[in-house]
Amino acid sequence: MTTEPFDDIDRRIVLATQEGLPLVPEPYAEVARRVGIDEAELLRRLERMRADGRIRRIGAVPNHYALGYRFNGMTVWDVPDAQARALGRAVGALPFVSHCYLRPRHPPDWPYTLFAMVHGRDRDTALAHVEAIARLLGAADRGHQVLFSSRILKKTGLRLGGGHGA
């Protein structure tokens, strides 16, 4: 992780991409044009900022509700620590899991360490996905819960302002 500040070009790249990539056939070329550099330089700078920790990732953030997936549940699983990484990789590879990660336990109230988000067009489908994960985990599933979304929260990361003070 670096503490290197953004230079003016890096700052312009972040400002040009923080609301999302343009919906055009060549989005990186379009961002490069807006920033005033060539596409190769843009890609080099994005990779450098990702590698040194100034940005974490570049990825799509789908709106599951707009896509018809109304039942979105965070599943939480108590699995043995020694198996958690391997099990997480297997769960994360399932086609109905959008993200999967490990978090610390907080016993005795919160024994869960493996988290996986599932999506379904209806409750029964989402619950079938939970059962599929349980079957995959087998005896390693020492207990689980599913926490369904009750409202949409806007997901955003850090936003830089347009001036040079941020």
N, C-alpha and C positions, 0 to 999 in steps of 0.2 A: 504494500500500500504506500502510495506516495503522498507527500504534502505539497507537491509541486502545484503552483497555481495554474489556472487556465490562462493561456495567452489569448490574444484577441481573436485569432482564427478558431481556436478550440471553443471559446465562448460562443462565437457565432454559429459553430456547428451544433452545440448543445441547444442554443436558442432556436435553431432551424429544425431540430428534430424532437424536442421535448413534448410536443403535442402530437407526435406521430410522423411517420414518413409520408410523403405525398403519394396519393393513389394514382400513380402513373406507371407505364411499363418499365421505366428505368429510374426508380426513386433515388438511388444514390447519385446518379448523374444530375438529377434535378436539384438535390440538396447542394451538391458541389457548385452548380451554376449559381444558386442563390447566395452561397457563401463567397464565391469569387475564387475558387481553386479548382483544380482538375479532380476527376473522380478517383484516380489512384492516390492522390494526396489525402482526399477525404477518408478513404478506406484505411490508409496507413495511420492517420490520426485517430480514427475511431478505435482501431485495434490497439494502439498505444494507450489510449485512455481506458479501454477495457482491461488491458493487461496490468496497468499500474493502479487500478482500483478507483479511478475517478468516475468511471461509469461501471455499473455492474453487468449490464447485458443490453442487448438490442433484441427485441422480440415483439411478436404480436400479442395484443391483449384483447381477446374476443369478448364481446358482450353476449354471454350465454343466454340471457333472457331474449335478446333480439333474434337469436338463432333458434328460439323455440324451446330451449332447455330451461324450464321453469322450476325444476326441483334440483337444487344444487346443494350438496351436502358435504361438509367436512367430516371425513371419517377419521377417528383417532383410535390407535391400536396399541395395546400393551403387548410388546413382543420382547423376547430375550435380547439383551444388549449385544451379545456376541453375534447374533444373527441379523441385527437391525439393518445394517447397510445392505447386505445381500437381499434381504426381504424387501427393503425399500426400492432397490433397483427393479426387482421383479414386479412389484405393485405399480411403480411408475411407468413401466412398459405397457401396462394394460391400455387398450384403446379408449376406454371411458374415463381414465384418470388424467386430469389436466395438469396437476402438479402433485408432487409427493416429496416430503422432506422429513428430517428428524429434528426433534426438539427435546430439550431436557425434561425429565420427569419432575413432578413436584409432589412426592408422596407426603401424606397418605391420600390426599384428596384427588391428585391427578397423576395416575400411574402411566399415562400414555406417552409414548415416545415417537411413534410413526404416525404421520398425518398424510392423508391422501384426499384430494378433492374429486368427487364424482358428480356427474351431471346426467339428468334424465328429463325427458319430455313430460313424464308423469312420475308420481311418487313410487308406484310399483316398479318401474324401470330402475329408478335410482336405488331402491332397496334391493333389487336383484343384483345390481352392481356391487353393493355392500356384501351380499352373500357370496358373490364370486370371489371377492377379495378374501373373505373368511375361508372359503374352500382352498384358495391358493396358499394361505398362511398355515392351514391345518392346525396341528398341535401347537405351533408357535403363537397362535392367537390366544392370549391369556385373558382377553376381554377387550371389548371395543364399544364405541358409541358412534352415532351419526348425528351431526348437528346441522339441521337444514337452515338455509338462509331464510330470513323473514323479510328482508328488504335489500335493495341494491345500494351498495356503498361505492362511491367513486374511488377508483384506485389510481393514485398518482404518486409519483416520486417527487424528489426535490425539483423545484422549478426555479430557474434563474430569471431575474428581472431583465428588462431590456437595457438598463443602464450599466455602468461599470462598477457599481458599488457592491454587487453580490459576489 
